[in-house]
Amino acid sequence: MNTGEQQGVVVYETSTAAYASEQVLQRAGLEAKVIPVPRSLSTDCCLGLRIRWDDREQAQELLRAAGIAFVAVYEWP
């Protein structure tokens, strides 16, 4: 992931959902990496998924289609 491009963080209620999401998005060809979630974004789960901000809509559609629940997608940093 290019550090100069805008990124997003998908936050979850469980770490299982974060890992499952990483697999779904990577299989679809999107860049995705499980990361520790900054406390300023969520206290529900300690893990989130870093994605390219431009991919957020496609990522949300893929996660919904796979039945993976997420709390929100935030722009970060």
Sine and cosine of phi, psi and omega as CSV:
sin_phi,cos_phi,sin_psi,cos_psi,sin_omega,cos_omega
0.00,0.00,0.79,-0.61,0.02,-1.00
-0.94,0.34,0.83,-0.55,-0.06,-1.00
-0.93,0.35,-0.25,0.97,0.01,-1.00
-0.99,0.13,-0.27,0.96,-0.01,-1.00
-1.00,-0.01,0.43,-0.90,-0.01,-1.00
-0.92,0.38,0.61,-0.79,-0.03,-1.00
-0.84,-0.55,0.33,-0.94,0.08,-1.00
-0.78,-0.62,0.35,-0.94,0.08,-1.00
-0.81,-0.59,0.84,-0.54,0.10,-1.00
-1.00,0.01,0.80,-0.61,0.00,-1.00
-0.94,-0.33,0.49,-0.87,-0.14,-0.99
-0.74,-0.67,0.18,-0.98,0.15,-0.99
-1.00,-0.04,-0.31,0.95,0.00,-1.00
-0.69,-0.72,0.50,-0.87,0.05,-1.00
-0.94,0.34,-0.48,0.88,0.04,-1.00
-0.86,0.52,-0.67,0.74,0.01,-1.00
-0.91,0.41,-0.60,0.80,0.01,-1.00
-0.89,0.45,-0.73,0.68,0.00,-1.00
-0.92,0.40,-0.63,0.78,0.03,-1.00
-0.90,0.43,-0.63,0.78,0.01,-1.00
-0.90,0.43,-0.66,0.75,0.02,-1.00
-0.84,0.55,-0.71,0.70,0.00,-1.00
-0.90,0.44,-0.71,0.70,-0.02,-1.00
-0.87,0.49,-0.75,0.67,-0.06,-1.00
-0.94,0.34,-0.63,0.77,0.03,-1.00
-0.91,0.42,-0.63,0.78,0.05,-1.00
-0.89,0.46,-0.49,0.87,0.01,-1.00
-1.00,0.10,-0.01,1.00,0.05,-1.00
1.00,-0.02,0.16,0.99,0.03,-1.00
-1.00,-0.04,0.48,-0.88,0.09,-1.00
-0.98,0.19,0.79,-0.61,-0.02,-1.00
-0.44,-0.90,0.66,-0.75,-0.01,-1.00
-0.55,-0.83,0.76,-0.64,0.08,-1.00
-0.94,0.35,0.73,-0.68,-0.02,-1.00
-0.65,-0.76,0.32,-0.95,0.16,-0.99
-0.92,0.38,0.70,-0.72,-0.01,-1.00
-0.99,0.11,0.78,-0.63,0.09,-1.00
-0.87,0.50,0.68,-0.73,-0.02,-1.00
-0.85,0.53,-0.44,0.90,0.01,-1.00
-0.93,0.37,-0.29,0.96,0.00,-1.00
-0.99,-0.15,-0.60,0.80,-0.06,-1.00
-0.28,-0.96,0.55,-0.84,0.14,-0.99
-0.89,-0.45,0.05,1.00,-0.03,-1.00
-0.94,0.35,-0.70,0.71,-0.07,-1.00
-0.62,-0.78,0.56,-0.83,-0.05,-1.00
-0.99,0.12,-0.16,0.99,-0.02,-1.00
-0.89,-0.45,0.57,-0.82,0.08,-1.00
-0.65,-0.76,-0.13,-0.99,-0.04,-1.00
-0.78,-0.62,0.86,-0.51,0.05,-1.00
-1.00,0.08,0.76,-0.65,0.02,-1.00
-0.71,-0.70,0.23,-0.97,0.15,-0.99
-0.95,0.31,0.70,-0.71,-0.03,-1.00
-0.86,0.52,-0.60,0.80,0.01,-1.00
-0.92,0.40,-0.32,0.95,-0.01,-1.00
-1.00,-0.05,0.02,1.00,-0.17,-0.99
-0.86,0.50,-0.66,0.75,-0.02,-1.00
-0.93,0.38,-0.70,0.71,0.03,-1.00
-0.90,0.43,-0.64,0.76,0.02,-1.00
-0.88,0.48,-0.71,0.71,0.01,-1.00
-0.88,0.47,-0.67,0.74,0.03,-1.00
-0.88,0.47,-0.69,0.72,0.01,-1.00
-0.90,0.44,-0.66,0.75,0.00,-1.00
-0.92,0.39,-0.66,0.75,0.05,-1.00
-0.89,0.46,-0.68,0.73,0.00,-1.00
-0.90,0.44,-0.53,0.85,0.01,-1.00
-1.00,0.09,-0.08,1.00,0.01,-1.00
0.97,0.26,0.43,0.90,0.00,-1.00
-0.99,-0.14,0.86,-0.50,-0.02,-1.00
-0.99,0.16,0.68,-0.74,0.09,-1.00
-0.70,-0.72,0.39,-0.92,-0.05,-1.00
-0.99,0.12,-0.78,0.63,-0.06,-1.00
-0.21,-0.98,0.20,-0.98,0.12,-0.99
-0.85,-0.52,0.83,-0.56,-0.03,-1.00
-0.89,-0.45,0.57,-0.82,0.14,-0.99
-0.96,0.29,0.68,-0.74,-0.02,-1.00
-0.52,-0.85,0.68,-0.73,0.09,1.00
-0.99,0.12,0.00,0.00,0.00,0.00
